[in-house]
Structure formats: C-alpha cells, structure tokens
Amino acid sequence: MPEGPSIVILREAAARFAGRKVLRVAGNSTQDIGRMRGRRVLAVRSWGKHFLLQFDGFGLRIHFMLFGSWRIGEAKATPPRLSLGFGRGEALNFYACSVKFIEGELDRAYDWSADVMGDAWDAAAARRKLRAMPQAIVADALLDQTVFAGVGNIIKNEVLHRIRVHPESPVGALPPRKLSELVAQARAYSFDFYRWKQDLVLKQHWQVHAQRTCPRDGTPLSARRRLGRAQRRAFWCDTCQRLYGADRDPRAANPPP
C-alpha cells in the first residue's frame, strides 16, 4: 500500500495538470467517471494516502488500497481503473485503486491538520487525540488515519524502533516525553521516507521493517504477521524497544480483539 510520502511524490508529479481541462476519460470504474470529461482541474492535492483532484463542485479521491499504482503519460498493459487524458497526449492513469467522488469542496471533507506531511499538520492536536485513546496499542495508534494521516506499516515499524518503543505498548502507558517523540517522529520519518524514496534508496534505510537483526544491538528481531486491531505485519527488537505498561498490568499490552 503506498504510504503518505509516495502520494506526495505523485501529487508533485501531477501538479502540472492543475488548471488544465480533462479531454478524455476511460477506465473500468463503476463510478460516473464521465462527469469529469470537459471539466477543468482546479487543484491537485493529497491527504495522507488519498490523492485528490478538485473540480468545480466536486472532488475526486483515489485510494490505492494494497496493490494500486499509477502512471503519468504512459500506460500499463492492464486496463486502468481510471484514465484522465489531457492535451498534448498527456494522461493520468490509475490501476487497482478505489475511485470515489466527494461532493462539494475538499476543504469541507478533510481535516488537513491530521496529514503528517501537510503544511497544516498540528502536533498538539495529535497528542490530544492520542491521550483520548489510552487503551490502544501504539502500533494501532500510528496507523489511525484520523491521527496520523499518511502513516503506513513501514513508517509505523521504523518510527517505533527509532524511539525505542515496543509496538504493543498501550498509548496511556507512555511517558509524556515518549508521547511527544512518537508524534514528532511520525512526521520526521515521513519526510525521511520521502527523500529516500525520491533517491531510490528507501529499502537501504530500513532498520527493522522486513529485516532480521537489530542494527543497534544485534538482537534477532521479533516479527508477527498480524498485530493489534489493524492486523498488520510488525517487526521489533525486544532488547532496545521497551514494552511500556507491562509492569503495571500484563494484559495491557495485549488488549482483546
């Protein structure tokens, strides 16, 4: 699943279509995609994992799910879910994704302060939201898009290793300093991810995600295919990532599904 930084890269690449008219529409989406034909793209935006196009009176939301992809100017051999054609033969092509229309202005539909890579990101608001979910484990909290829009599984695993917190630690057990680190590094790592992705070296910087040994202390990493309510893959080091709250209540780190 493309995470927030990848969608920012797409948004920047597609920015040249802002102000241009859609001349051709095709694709196998069941939505009324023909409504975009002849309409001008007013803005190219993103929110977390959502790629957004604003038209007059409605917006288009693309979510790439687990296996979605895109091409700008070129096409894959497989039929697109949606293809938007512009002048000079240029096109935006989307594959294996979710297509949805949002009526009205996008500003009414989105909380921009939750986008970890957005200019309107509000760290204080994120901390307030976290304090309201003390029983949630941090692995689930990081994947909550209402708190950290754009954070995905890679960022989750790497942030928790970076701040030395076990993924099953309850949010409410974190000291205030660790809670602030969690919020700060969710944003900081997202921008690191963005730079590494652009330079085609992202995987070289993974410390624990899909790895076997902790680079800090040499401990074999623990891994689980499905962890927490989100049921996502987790990788962590039992030596340097502390399980907060385990000394108070052994059940706190493993809330029932």
N, C-alpha and C positions, 0 to 999 in steps of 0.2 A: 504494500500500500504506500503510495507516495506520501511523504510527510510534509509538513508545512514549508520547509526550506525549498523543496523541489517545486512546490506550487508557486513560490515567489519567483523562482527562476523562470517558470513558464509564464507568469504574469509579465515579467520584464521582457521576455522574448516576444510576447504577443502585444505589447504596448503600442506597437506601430499600427495596430488595427483600430485604435481609438479614433473616432471621427470619421471612419470610413463606412460605406454602405455595403450591406450584405447583398450580393448579386445572385448567389446560388446557394441552395440548401438541399442537402441529401442526407441519407442515413436510415438505419433501421430502428430508430427510437419510436416508441409508441406515442410520444408526446406530439402536440401540434407544432412541430418544428417549422412548418411552412410559414408561421406567423412572423418569422424573422426576415423573410425574403423582402428585399426592398427597404428594410429598416436600417437606420444608422446606429452604429455602436457609439454610445455616448461616453462610456468609460470601461476600462479593463481593470478589474480589481481582484483581490483574493482575501479570504478569511480562513485562517487555519488551513485545512485540507480542501477547502472549496475554491474552485476557480470561477470567477464571476464576470459576466458581461452585463452592463446596464444599457437598456434600450429605453425609449420614451414610454413610460407607463408600466414597464415590467423589467425583470432581470432574468438572466439565465444562470443556473447553478450547475456546475459539473463537479461530480464527486467520483474519484477514480476507484473507489472500492478497494478490493485486494489486488486486482490484476489489470487495472485500467492503464492506458497510455495515451500519448498524443504525438502528433507530427505537425510541424508548421511548414507549409509549402510543398511537402511531399506526402505520398500516401503509402500505406502498407498494402500488402496483398489481400488482407482480410477486409471485409466490408466495415465501414466505420459506423459507430453508433450515431455520430453526428458529424457532418462536414459543412463548414461555412466557407463559401467562396467569395473572394473579393476581386477587385480589379487587378490587372497585370498577372492574372493566373494564380494569385496567391490564395492560400486556403488554410483554415484551422481544422484539423482532423482529430477526432476523439474516438477512442476504442474501449470497449468493455467497461463502460462507465455508466453512472447514473445521470440522467438528464432531467432537470426539473425547472419549471418556471416559477418565479416569485413575483407576484403581482405588486405593483407599486414600486416605491423607491427601496433600494437595498439598505439604505441607512435606517429604515424602519424595521428591517428584518434581522439585523445583526448587532451584536454587542462588540463593537470594534475594540473595546478595552481588554477583551479576552484573548486577542490574537497576539501570541508571544513575539511575533516578528513585526507587528504593526506599530506605526508611529503613536497610536493612541493606547498602547499597552499600559495597563495600570497594575503595578506590582502590589500596591496596597490593597486593591480590590481582590486580587488573587489570594492574598493572605487571609482576608476576611472570609472568602469562600471556603478556604481550607479549614479554618477554625470552626466552621459550621458543619464539618463532616469528620469529627474526631475518630469515629469508628472505622472509617475507610482506611485500607492499607495504602501506603504511598504509591505502590505500583498502579493501583486503580486511580488514585487521585491525579497522577500525572497524565493519565490517558483520558481524563474527563475534559471534553472539549469545551464545556462551559467555563472551565477554569483556565485550561492551557490549550487554546485552540491552535492546532498545528503540531502538537507533540504526538509522536507515534512511538512504536515499540522500540526502535533503535535509540531514539533520544531518551526514552524512559530508562532503559538499561544503562546507558552511558552516564546520564546525569546522576543516577543513584550510586554508581561506582565512583564518580568524580567527587561526590560529597560524603562518601563512606557511610551510606545508609542502606540497610537490608531492605529489599523490596516488600517484605511482609510487615514492616513496622507500621503500627497504626499512626495516622496523622496526629492524633491527640497526644501521642507519647513523645513527639519530637520537641526538644527544647526550642525556645523562640529563635535562637541563633540558627539552628538547623532548618527550621521552617523558612527563614529568610534565605538561607543558602539554596534550598530547594527551588524557591521562586526565582531567585537571581540566575541560577544555573540553567533552569529550563529555557530562559531567554538566551543566555550567553552561549550555551551549547548549540542552540538552534542556528545562531549566526556562524559558529564554527562549522557546523554541518553544511551550511550554505556555501561557505568559502571552499571547503574541501570538495564538495560536490561539483562546483564550478571547475576546480582544478583537476577533477577526475582522480582524486586520491582519498575519497571518503573511507573506503574499507581499510586502508592502511592505518587509519587513526582509531579504529575500533579497539577499545581496551578490553571489553568483556562480551559485547554482542557477537554471538556465533564463534566465540573463542573458547579455548580450553584451559588456559592458565592465566592467573592474575599477573599482570606485568609489574605490580608493586611488590609482591611478596612471594611469587612463585607457587602459590596455593592452587591446586586444581579447582577450577570453577564449578559451582553448583549450577544446575540448569533444570528447568521444568517446562514441559511443552505447554501447559495451561496453568496459569497462576491467577488467583483472585477472581473477582466478578467478571473482569474483562476477558479472562481465559486466554491470555496472550503469553507467548514464549518469554521466559525470563532467564537471565544469566547473572550470577553474582558471586562474590567472594565471601566465604564465611569467616575469613580471617580479618579482613580490613573493613568490611561493611557491617556495622553494628545493628543488631536487632533490638531496636528500642521498644520498651514496654514489656519485654519477655520476663523481666524480673518482677513485674507487678502482677501480671496475670498471663500465664502460659497460653490461655485461649485467645488473648487479644490479637496475636499475630495471625491467627487462622480463623477469621470470622466465618460462620456457616454461609453457604452459597444462598 
